[in-house]
Amino acid sequence: MQSLANHFLIAMPNLQDPLFKRSVTYICEHNEEGAMGLIVNHPIDVTVGELLDQIEIDNDKTSHAADQTVFAGGPVHTDRGFVLHTPKIGYASSKELSSDIMITTSKDVLASLTYHDSPDAFIITLGYSGWEKGQLEKEILENSWLIIQADPEIIFSTPPEKRWEKAVSMLGIDIAQLSNQAGHA
């Protein structure tokens, strides 16, 4: 089995589940036991500053970071926050997922996000997307997902409403020309 960690799952046009419709999911972990990822393009009506206020973490409400939108990372543990961020020296509680992307759930990192010692770029998601053993592979065979190598620019620099289209364009295909039917040779 080839791991899909550090890849995007791009929802096919026929995937109509409201939680995943037109989603781009960054796969953080994928092994024999299953997979875990974060949807990076479904904003919710909460800003970083509001979230930090809710969990009683001091923050600079005047910073650009405090105005950033929080995302729905998936339907599992929607009460837990995950931070995807660019590498930052001194963030011992962050796990490196690639040379360009780290992940953490640390309150220490959350506390720094609206101040000068924050990473260059980050997004926060509430919840995550999870697949049990073999579930993701089955969904791929059912033609639910396109798979591409993750691009940090899509996560950190592309406006959320354009992330799905930008990820699809990386494949060099016209999404309108895709069939909803899976084929097998």
PyMOL CGO cylinders between C-alpha atoms (Angstrom):
from pymol import cmd
from pymol.cgo import CYLINDER

trace = [
    CYLINDER, 0.00, 0.00, 0.00, 1.32, 3.42, -0.97, 0.3, 1, 1, 1, 1, 1, 1,
    CYLINDER, 1.32, 3.42, -0.97, 0.76, 6.06, 1.69, 0.3, 1, 1, 1, 1, 1, 1,
    CYLINDER, 0.76, 6.06, 1.69, -1.23, 9.12, 0.64, 0.3, 1, 1, 1, 1, 1, 1,
    CYLINDER, -1.23, 9.12, 0.64, 0.23, 11.26, 3.44, 0.3, 1, 1, 1, 1, 1, 1,
    CYLINDER, 0.23, 11.26, 3.44, 1.09, 14.76, 2.18, 0.3, 1, 1, 1, 1, 1, 1,
    CYLINDER, 1.09, 14.76, 2.18, -1.39, 14.44, -0.69, 0.3, 1, 1, 1, 1, 1, 1,
    CYLINDER, -1.39, 14.44, -0.69, -4.67, 16.17, -1.43, 0.3, 1, 1, 1, 1, 1, 1,
    CYLINDER, -4.67, 16.17, -1.43, -7.92, 14.30, -1.88, 0.3, 1, 1, 1, 1, 1, 1,
    CYLINDER, -7.92, 14.30, -1.88, -9.99, 16.35, -4.30, 0.3, 1, 1, 1, 1, 1, 1,
    CYLINDER, -9.99, 16.35, -4.30, -13.70, 15.57, -4.21, 0.3, 1, 1, 1, 1, 1, 1,
    CYLINDER, -13.70, 15.57, -4.21, -15.03, 14.46, -7.57, 0.3, 1, 1, 1, 1, 1, 1,
    CYLINDER, -15.03, 14.46, -7.57, -18.02, 16.44, -8.88, 0.3, 1, 1, 1, 1, 1, 1,
    CYLINDER, -18.02, 16.44, -8.88, -20.32, 13.48, -8.18, 0.3, 1, 1, 1, 1, 1, 1,
    CYLINDER, -20.32, 13.48, -8.18, -19.48, 13.48, -4.45, 0.3, 1, 1, 1, 1, 1, 1,
    CYLINDER, -19.48, 13.48, -4.45, -22.60, 15.15, -3.05, 0.3, 1, 1, 1, 1, 1, 1,
    CYLINDER, -22.60, 15.15, -3.05, -22.12, 14.56, 0.70, 0.3, 1, 1, 1, 1, 1, 1,
    CYLINDER, -22.12, 14.56, 0.70, -22.44, 18.14, 2.05, 0.3, 1, 1, 1, 1, 1, 1,
    CYLINDER, -22.44, 18.14, 2.05, -19.44, 17.63, 4.32, 0.3, 1, 1, 1, 1, 1, 1,
    CYLINDER, -19.44, 17.63, 4.32, -17.15, 16.75, 1.41, 0.3, 1, 1, 1, 1, 1, 1,
    CYLINDER, -17.15, 16.75, 1.41, -18.75, 18.39, -1.65, 0.3, 1, 1, 1, 1, 1, 1,
    CYLINDER, -18.75, 18.39, -1.65, -16.02, 20.24, -3.61, 0.3, 1, 1, 1, 1, 1, 1,
    CYLINDER, -16.02, 20.24, -3.61, -13.60, 19.63, -0.77, 0.3, 1, 1, 1, 1, 1, 1,
    CYLINDER, -13.60, 19.63, -0.77, -9.83, 19.58, -0.76, 0.3, 1, 1, 1, 1, 1, 1,
    CYLINDER, -9.83, 19.58, -0.76, -8.57, 17.38, 2.06, 0.3, 1, 1, 1, 1, 1, 1,
    CYLINDER, -8.57, 17.38, 2.06, -4.94, 17.40, 3.12, 0.3, 1, 1, 1, 1, 1, 1,
    CYLINDER, -4.94, 17.40, 3.12, -3.96, 13.86, 4.20, 0.3, 1, 1, 1, 1, 1, 1,
    CYLINDER, -3.96, 13.86, 4.20, -1.88, 14.08, 7.37, 0.3, 1, 1, 1, 1, 1, 1,
    CYLINDER, -1.88, 14.08, 7.37, -1.53, 10.36, 7.99, 0.3, 1, 1, 1, 1, 1, 1,
    CYLINDER, -1.53, 10.36, 7.99, -2.29, 7.21, 5.99, 0.3, 1, 1, 1, 1, 1, 1,
    CYLINDER, -2.29, 7.21, 5.99, -1.23, 3.70, 6.88, 0.3, 1, 1, 1, 1, 1, 1,
    CYLINDER, -1.23, 3.70, 6.88, -2.60, 0.15, 7.15, 0.3, 1, 1, 1, 1, 1, 1,
    CYLINDER, -2.60, 0.15, 7.15, -4.91, 1.22, 9.99, 0.3, 1, 1, 1, 1, 1, 1,
    CYLINDER, -4.91, 1.22, 9.99, -6.64, 4.03, 8.07, 0.3, 1, 1, 1, 1, 1, 1,
    CYLINDER, -6.64, 4.03, 8.07, -6.23, 7.69, 7.25, 0.3, 1, 1, 1, 1, 1, 1,
    CYLINDER, -6.23, 7.69, 7.25, -6.61, 11.12, 8.84, 0.3, 1, 1, 1, 1, 1, 1,
    CYLINDER, -6.61, 11.12, 8.84, -6.91, 14.41, 6.99, 0.3, 1, 1, 1, 1, 1, 1,
    CYLINDER, -6.91, 14.41, 6.99, -8.09, 18.00, 7.25, 0.3, 1, 1, 1, 1, 1, 1,
    CYLINDER, -8.09, 18.00, 7.25, -10.47, 19.70, 4.83, 0.3, 1, 1, 1, 1, 1, 1,
    CYLINDER, -10.47, 19.70, 4.83, -8.74, 22.97, 3.94, 0.3, 1, 1, 1, 1, 1, 1,
    CYLINDER, -8.74, 22.97, 3.94, -11.41, 24.78, 1.93, 0.3, 1, 1, 1, 1, 1, 1,
    CYLINDER, -11.41, 24.78, 1.93, -14.64, 24.76, 3.95, 0.3, 1, 1, 1, 1, 1, 1,
    CYLINDER, -14.64, 24.76, 3.95, -14.62, 27.95, 6.05, 0.3, 1, 1, 1, 1, 1, 1,
    CYLINDER, -14.62, 27.95, 6.05, -16.97, 28.34, 8.98, 0.3, 1, 1, 1, 1, 1, 1,
    CYLINDER, -16.97, 28.34, 8.98, -18.37, 31.53, 10.45, 0.3, 1, 1, 1, 1, 1, 1,
    CYLINDER, -18.37, 31.53, 10.45, -15.68, 31.89, 13.13, 0.3, 1, 1, 1, 1, 1, 1,
    CYLINDER, -15.68, 31.89, 13.13, -12.46, 33.89, 13.04, 0.3, 1, 1, 1, 1, 1, 1,
    CYLINDER, -12.46, 33.89, 13.04, -9.19, 32.89, 14.69, 0.3, 1, 1, 1, 1, 1, 1,
    CYLINDER, -9.19, 32.89, 14.69, -9.60, 35.74, 17.20, 0.3, 1, 1, 1, 1, 1, 1,
    CYLINDER, -9.60, 35.74, 17.20, -13.14, 34.61, 18.10, 0.3, 1, 1, 1, 1, 1, 1,
    CYLINDER, -13.14, 34.61, 18.10, -11.98, 31.01, 18.50, 0.3, 1, 1, 1, 1, 1, 1,
    CYLINDER, -11.98, 31.01, 18.50, -9.08, 32.04, 20.74, 0.3, 1, 1, 1, 1, 1, 1,
    CYLINDER, -9.08, 32.04, 20.74, -11.49, 34.16, 22.83, 0.3, 1, 1, 1, 1, 1, 1,
    CYLINDER, -11.49, 34.16, 22.83, -13.84, 31.16, 23.19, 0.3, 1, 1, 1, 1, 1, 1,
    CYLINDER, -13.84, 31.16, 23.19, -11.05, 28.96, 24.53, 0.3, 1, 1, 1, 1, 1, 1,
    CYLINDER, -11.05, 28.96, 24.53, -9.73, 31.78, 26.70, 0.3, 1, 1, 1, 1, 1, 1,
    CYLINDER, -9.73, 31.78, 26.70, -6.40, 32.33, 24.98, 0.3, 1, 1, 1, 1, 1, 1,
    CYLINDER, -6.40, 32.33, 24.98, -5.11, 35.90, 24.90, 0.3, 1, 1, 1, 1, 1, 1,
    CYLINDER, -5.11, 35.90, 24.90, -4.69, 37.24, 21.38, 0.3, 1, 1, 1, 1, 1, 1,
    CYLINDER, -4.69, 37.24, 21.38, -3.97, 40.42, 19.49, 0.3, 1, 1, 1, 1, 1, 1,
    CYLINDER, -3.97, 40.42, 19.49, -7.38, 41.24, 18.03, 0.3, 1, 1, 1, 1, 1, 1,
    CYLINDER, -7.38, 41.24, 18.03, -5.82, 43.92, 15.82, 0.3, 1, 1, 1, 1, 1, 1,
    CYLINDER, -5.82, 43.92, 15.82, -3.57, 41.47, 13.96, 0.3, 1, 1, 1, 1, 1, 1,
    CYLINDER, -3.57, 41.47, 13.96, -4.35, 40.19, 10.47, 0.3, 1, 1, 1, 1, 1, 1,
    CYLINDER, -4.35, 40.19, 10.47, -4.14, 36.63, 11.83, 0.3, 1, 1, 1, 1, 1, 1,
    CYLINDER, -4.14, 36.63, 11.83, -7.03, 37.26, 14.27, 0.3, 1, 1, 1, 1, 1, 1,
    CYLINDER, -7.03, 37.26, 14.27, -9.30, 38.00, 11.28, 0.3, 1, 1, 1, 1, 1, 1,
    CYLINDER, -9.30, 38.00, 11.28, -8.49, 34.76, 9.45, 0.3, 1, 1, 1, 1, 1, 1,
    CYLINDER, -8.49, 34.76, 9.45, -11.30, 32.28, 9.00, 0.3, 1, 1, 1, 1, 1, 1,
    CYLINDER, -11.30, 32.28, 9.00, -11.41, 28.93, 10.79, 0.3, 1, 1, 1, 1, 1, 1,
    CYLINDER, -11.41, 28.93, 10.79, -12.24, 25.84, 8.70, 0.3, 1, 1, 1, 1, 1, 1,
    CYLINDER, -12.24, 25.84, 8.70, -14.37, 22.73, 9.19, 0.3, 1, 1, 1, 1, 1, 1,
    CYLINDER, -14.37, 22.73, 9.19, -11.66, 20.07, 9.02, 0.3, 1, 1, 1, 1, 1, 1,
    CYLINDER, -11.66, 20.07, 9.02, -14.12, 17.20, 9.00, 0.3, 1, 1, 1, 1, 1, 1,
    CYLINDER, -14.12, 17.20, 9.00, -16.91, 15.53, 10.89, 0.3, 1, 1, 1, 1, 1, 1,
    CYLINDER, -16.91, 15.53, 10.89, -14.80, 13.79, 13.56, 0.3, 1, 1, 1, 1, 1, 1,
    CYLINDER, -14.80, 13.79, 13.56, -14.12, 15.50, 16.93, 0.3, 1, 1, 1, 1, 1, 1,
    CYLINDER, -14.12, 15.50, 16.93, -15.40, 18.90, 15.80, 0.3, 1, 1, 1, 1, 1, 1,
    CYLINDER, -15.40, 18.90, 15.80, -14.56, 20.24, 19.26, 0.3, 1, 1, 1, 1, 1, 1,
    CYLINDER, -14.56, 20.24, 19.26, -10.81, 19.75, 18.63, 0.3, 1, 1, 1, 1, 1, 1,
    CYLINDER, -10.81, 19.75, 18.63, -8.67, 22.29, 16.83, 0.3, 1, 1, 1, 1, 1, 1,
    CYLINDER, -8.67, 22.29, 16.83, -5.82, 21.48, 14.48, 0.3, 1, 1, 1, 1, 1, 1,
    CYLINDER, -5.82, 21.48, 14.48, -3.27, 23.96, 13.18, 0.3, 1, 1, 1, 1, 1, 1,
    CYLINDER, -3.27, 23.96, 13.18, -1.52, 23.38, 9.86, 0.3, 1, 1, 1, 1, 1, 1,
    CYLINDER, -1.52, 23.38, 9.86, 1.40, 25.78, 9.62, 0.3, 1, 1, 1, 1, 1, 1,
    CYLINDER, 1.40, 25.78, 9.62, 4.61, 26.55, 7.84, 0.3, 1, 1, 1, 1, 1, 1,
    CYLINDER, 4.61, 26.55, 7.84, 7.78, 25.34, 9.61, 0.3, 1, 1, 1, 1, 1, 1,
    CYLINDER, 7.78, 25.34, 9.61, 8.83, 27.34, 12.65, 0.3, 1, 1, 1, 1, 1, 1,
    CYLINDER, 8.83, 27.34, 12.65, 11.92, 26.76, 14.77, 0.3, 1, 1, 1, 1, 1, 1,
    CYLINDER, 11.92, 26.76, 14.77, 11.07, 26.25, 18.41, 0.3, 1, 1, 1, 1, 1, 1,
    CYLINDER, 11.07, 26.25, 18.41, 7.66, 24.65, 17.89, 0.3, 1, 1, 1, 1, 1, 1,
    CYLINDER, 7.66, 24.65, 17.89, 8.57, 21.39, 19.63, 0.3, 1, 1, 1, 1, 1, 1,
    CYLINDER, 8.57, 21.39, 19.63, 4.93, 20.34, 19.94, 0.3, 1, 1, 1, 1, 1, 1,
    CYLINDER, 4.93, 20.34, 19.94, 4.42, 20.49, 16.16, 0.3, 1, 1, 1, 1, 1, 1,
    CYLINDER, 4.42, 20.49, 16.16, 4.88, 17.44, 13.97, 0.3, 1, 1, 1, 1, 1, 1,
    CYLINDER, 4.88, 17.44, 13.97, 6.54, 17.81, 10.59, 0.3, 1, 1, 1, 1, 1, 1,
    CYLINDER, 6.54, 17.81, 10.59, 4.32, 16.41, 7.83, 0.3, 1, 1, 1, 1, 1, 1,
    CYLINDER, 4.32, 16.41, 7.83, 6.55, 17.62, 4.98, 0.3, 1, 1, 1, 1, 1, 1,
    CYLINDER, 6.55, 17.62, 4.98, 9.37, 20.10, 4.58, 0.3, 1, 1, 1, 1, 1, 1,
    CYLINDER, 9.37, 20.10, 4.58, 6.70, 22.82, 4.12, 0.3, 1, 1, 1, 1, 1, 1,
    CYLINDER, 6.70, 22.82, 4.12, 3.87, 21.77, 6.46, 0.3, 1, 1, 1, 1, 1, 1,
    CYLINDER, 3.87, 21.77, 6.46, 3.62, 21.06, 10.17, 0.3, 1, 1, 1, 1, 1, 1,
    CYLINDER, 3.62, 21.06, 10.17, 0.63, 20.18, 12.36, 0.3, 1, 1, 1, 1, 1, 1,
    CYLINDER, 0.63, 20.18, 12.36, -0.14, 20.80, 16.00, 0.3, 1, 1, 1, 1, 1, 1,
    CYLINDER, -0.14, 20.80, 16.00, -2.94, 20.85, 18.53, 0.3, 1, 1, 1, 1, 1, 1,
    CYLINDER, -2.94, 20.85, 18.53, -0.80, 22.66, 21.11, 0.3, 1, 1, 1, 1, 1, 1,
    CYLINDER, -0.80, 22.66, 21.11, -2.28, 25.58, 23.04, 0.3, 1, 1, 1, 1, 1, 1,
    CYLINDER, -2.28, 25.58, 23.04, 1.20, 27.14, 23.10, 0.3, 1, 1, 1, 1, 1, 1,
    CYLINDER, 1.20, 27.14, 23.10, 1.15, 27.42, 19.32, 0.3, 1, 1, 1, 1, 1, 1,
    CYLINDER, 1.15, 27.42, 19.32, -2.45, 28.71, 19.36, 0.3, 1, 1, 1, 1, 1, 1,
    CYLINDER, -2.45, 28.71, 19.36, -1.39, 31.40, 21.83, 0.3, 1, 1, 1, 1, 1, 1,
    CYLINDER, -1.39, 31.40, 21.83, 1.33, 32.65, 19.44, 0.3, 1, 1, 1, 1, 1, 1,
    CYLINDER, 1.33, 32.65, 19.44, -0.74, 32.82, 16.25, 0.3, 1, 1, 1, 1, 1, 1,
    CYLINDER, -0.74, 32.82, 16.25, -1.77, 36.47, 16.50, 0.3, 1, 1, 1, 1, 1, 1,
    CYLINDER, -1.77, 36.47, 16.50, 1.62, 37.72, 17.66, 0.3, 1, 1, 1, 1, 1, 1,
    CYLINDER, 1.62, 37.72, 17.66, 4.97, 38.38, 15.93, 0.3, 1, 1, 1, 1, 1, 1,
    CYLINDER, 4.97, 38.38, 15.93, 6.43, 34.94, 16.82, 0.3, 1, 1, 1, 1, 1, 1,
    CYLINDER, 6.43, 34.94, 16.82, 3.80, 33.06, 14.81, 0.3, 1, 1, 1, 1, 1, 1,
    CYLINDER, 3.80, 33.06, 14.81, 4.57, 30.90, 11.77, 0.3, 1, 1, 1, 1, 1, 1,
    CYLINDER, 4.57, 30.90, 11.77, 4.64, 32.72, 8.43, 0.3, 1, 1, 1, 1, 1, 1,
    CYLINDER, 4.64, 32.72, 8.43, 1.35, 31.05, 7.43, 0.3, 1, 1, 1, 1, 1, 1,
    CYLINDER, 1.35, 31.05, 7.43, -1.24, 28.82, 9.11, 0.3, 1, 1, 1, 1, 1, 1,
    CYLINDER, -1.24, 28.82, 9.11, -4.83, 27.64, 9.04, 0.3, 1, 1, 1, 1, 1, 1,
    CYLINDER, -4.83, 27.64, 9.04, -6.94, 26.29, 11.89, 0.3, 1, 1, 1, 1, 1, 1,
    CYLINDER, -6.94, 26.29, 11.89, -9.52, 23.57, 11.42, 0.3, 1, 1, 1, 1, 1, 1,
    CYLINDER, -9.52, 23.57, 11.42, -12.10, 22.29, 13.85, 0.3, 1, 1, 1, 1, 1, 1,
    CYLINDER, -12.10, 22.29, 13.85, -12.50, 18.55, 13.53, 0.3, 1, 1, 1, 1, 1, 1,
    CYLINDER, -12.50, 18.55, 13.53, -10.85, 16.15, 11.12, 0.3, 1, 1, 1, 1, 1, 1,
    CYLINDER, -10.85, 16.15, 11.12, -11.73, 13.60, 8.48, 0.3, 1, 1, 1, 1, 1, 1,
    CYLINDER, -11.73, 13.60, 8.48, -11.00, 9.99, 9.30, 0.3, 1, 1, 1, 1, 1, 1,
    CYLINDER, -11.00, 9.99, 9.30, -11.17, 6.72, 7.42, 0.3, 1, 1, 1, 1, 1, 1,
    CYLINDER, -11.17, 6.72, 7.42, -11.00, 3.24, 8.92, 0.3, 1, 1, 1, 1, 1, 1,
    CYLINDER, -11.00, 3.24, 8.92, -8.79, 0.49, 7.51, 0.3, 1, 1, 1, 1, 1, 1,
    CYLINDER, -8.79, 0.49, 7.51, -9.55, 0.08, 3.79, 0.3, 1, 1, 1, 1, 1, 1,
    CYLINDER, -9.55, 0.08, 3.79, -12.32, 2.72, 3.73, 0.3, 1, 1, 1, 1, 1, 1,
    CYLINDER, -12.32, 2.72, 3.73, -10.38, 5.39, 1.85, 0.3, 1, 1, 1, 1, 1, 1,
    CYLINDER, -10.38, 5.39, 1.85, -9.08, 2.87, -0.69, 0.3, 1, 1, 1, 1, 1, 1,
    CYLINDER, -9.08, 2.87, -0.69, -12.69, 1.74, -1.30, 0.3, 1, 1, 1, 1, 1, 1,
    CYLINDER, -12.69, 1.74, -1.30, -13.84, 5.34, -1.83, 0.3, 1, 1, 1, 1, 1, 1,
    CYLINDER, -13.84, 5.34, -1.83, -11.01, 5.89, -4.31, 0.3, 1, 1, 1, 1, 1, 1,
    CYLINDER, -11.01, 5.89, -4.31, -12.06, 2.80, -6.27, 0.3, 1, 1, 1, 1, 1, 1,
    CYLINDER, -12.06, 2.80, -6.27, -15.64, 4.15, -6.24, 0.3, 1, 1, 1, 1, 1, 1,
    CYLINDER, -15.64, 4.15, -6.24, -14.37, 7.27, -8.05, 0.3, 1, 1, 1, 1, 1, 1,
    CYLINDER, -14.37, 7.27, -8.05, -15.05, 9.67, -5.16, 0.3, 1, 1, 1, 1, 1, 1,
    CYLINDER, -15.05, 9.67, -5.16, -11.60, 11.28, -5.08, 0.3, 1, 1, 1, 1, 1, 1,
    CYLINDER, -11.60, 11.28, -5.08, -8.82, 12.58, -7.26, 0.3, 1, 1, 1, 1, 1, 1,
    CYLINDER, -8.82, 12.58, -7.26, -5.36, 12.44, -5.68, 0.3, 1, 1, 1, 1, 1, 1,
    CYLINDER, -5.36, 12.44, -5.68, -2.44, 14.82, -6.15, 0.3, 1, 1, 1, 1, 1, 1,
    CYLINDER, -2.44, 14.82, -6.15, 0.71, 15.71, -4.25, 0.3, 1, 1, 1, 1, 1, 1,
    CYLINDER, 0.71, 15.71, -4.25, -0.11, 18.43, -1.72, 0.3, 1, 1, 1, 1, 1, 1,
    CYLINDER, -0.11, 18.43, -1.72, 0.91, 21.98, -2.57, 0.3, 1, 1, 1, 1, 1, 1,
    CYLINDER, 0.91, 21.98, -2.57, 1.39, 24.28, 0.45, 0.3, 1, 1, 1, 1, 1, 1,
    CYLINDER, 1.39, 24.28, 0.45, 0.51, 27.27, -1.75, 0.3, 1, 1, 1, 1, 1, 1,
    CYLINDER, 0.51, 27.27, -1.75, -3.06, 25.96, -2.02, 0.3, 1, 1, 1, 1, 1, 1,
    CYLINDER, -3.06, 25.96, -2.02, -3.35, 25.62, 1.75, 0.3, 1, 1, 1, 1, 1, 1,
    CYLINDER, -3.35, 25.62, 1.75, -1.67, 28.86, 2.78, 0.3, 1, 1, 1, 1, 1, 1,
    CYLINDER, -1.67, 28.86, 2.78, -1.87, 31.30, -0.15, 0.3, 1, 1, 1, 1, 1, 1,
    CYLINDER, -1.87, 31.30, -0.15, -4.94, 30.48, -2.26, 0.3, 1, 1, 1, 1, 1, 1,
    CYLINDER, -4.94, 30.48, -2.26, -8.29, 31.99, -1.25, 0.3, 1, 1, 1, 1, 1, 1,
    CYLINDER, -8.29, 31.99, -1.25, -10.52, 29.23, 0.23, 0.3, 1, 1, 1, 1, 1, 1,
    CYLINDER, -10.52, 29.23, 0.23, -13.19, 29.57, -2.46, 0.3, 1, 1, 1, 1, 1, 1,
    CYLINDER, -13.19, 29.57, -2.46, -10.55, 28.90, -5.16, 0.3, 1, 1, 1, 1, 1, 1,
    CYLINDER, -10.55, 28.90, -5.16, -8.72, 25.96, -3.56, 0.3, 1, 1, 1, 1, 1, 1,
    CYLINDER, -8.72, 25.96, -3.56, -10.82, 23.22, -5.18, 0.3, 1, 1, 1, 1, 1, 1,
    CYLINDER, -10.82, 23.22, -5.18, -10.46, 24.68, -8.68, 0.3, 1, 1, 1, 1, 1, 1,
    CYLINDER, -10.46, 24.68, -8.68, -6.73, 25.35, -8.18, 0.3, 1, 1, 1, 1, 1, 1,
    CYLINDER, -6.73, 25.35, -8.18, -6.14, 21.77, -6.96, 0.3, 1, 1, 1, 1, 1, 1,
    CYLINDER, -6.14, 21.77, -6.96, -8.06, 20.37, -9.94, 0.3, 1, 1, 1, 1, 1, 1,
    CYLINDER, -8.06, 20.37, -9.94, -6.11, 22.59, -12.34, 0.3, 1, 1, 1, 1, 1, 1,
    CYLINDER, -6.11, 22.59, -12.34, -2.86, 21.04, -11.08, 0.3, 1, 1, 1, 1, 1, 1,
    CYLINDER, -2.86, 21.04, -11.08, -4.00, 17.83, -12.77, 0.3, 1, 1, 1, 1, 1, 1,
    CYLINDER, -4.00, 17.83, -12.77, -4.15, 19.57, -16.15, 0.3, 1, 1, 1, 1, 1, 1,
    CYLINDER, -4.15, 19.57, -16.15, -7.70, 18.43, -16.85, 0.3, 1, 1, 1, 1, 1, 1,
    CYLINDER, -7.70, 18.43, -16.85, -11.07, 20.09, -17.32, 0.3, 1, 1, 1, 1, 1, 1,
    CYLINDER, -11.07, 20.09, -17.32, -13.18, 18.94, -14.37, 0.3, 1, 1, 1, 1, 1, 1,
    CYLINDER, -13.18, 18.94, -14.37, -16.33, 19.37, -16.48, 0.3, 1, 1, 1, 1, 1, 1,
    CYLINDER, -16.33, 19.37, -16.48, -15.10, 16.58, -18.75, 0.3, 1, 1, 1, 1, 1, 1,
    CYLINDER, -15.10, 16.58, -18.75, -14.82, 14.00, -15.96, 0.3, 1, 1, 1, 1, 1, 1,
    CYLINDER, -14.82, 14.00, -15.96, -17.22, 11.08, -15.86, 0.3, 1, 1, 1, 1, 1, 1,
    CYLINDER, -17.22, 11.08, -15.86, -19.09, 10.17, -12.71, 0.3, 1, 1, 1, 1, 1, 1,
    CYLINDER, -19.09, 10.17, -12.71, -18.62, 6.48, -13.50, 0.3, 1, 1, 1, 1, 1, 1,
    CYLINDER, -18.62, 6.48, -13.50, -15.66, 4.43, -12.29, 0.3, 1, 1, 1, 1, 1, 1,
    CYLINDER, -15.66, 4.43, -12.29, -14.00, 2.21, -14.84, 0.3, 1, 1, 1, 1, 1, 1,
    CYLINDER, -14.00, 2.21, -14.84, -11.95, -0.93, -14.47, 0.3, 1, 1, 1, 1, 1, 1,
    CYLINDER, -11.95, -0.93, -14.47, -9.68, -2.46, -17.08, 0.3, 1, 1, 1, 1, 1, 1,
]
cmd.load_cgo(trace, "trace")
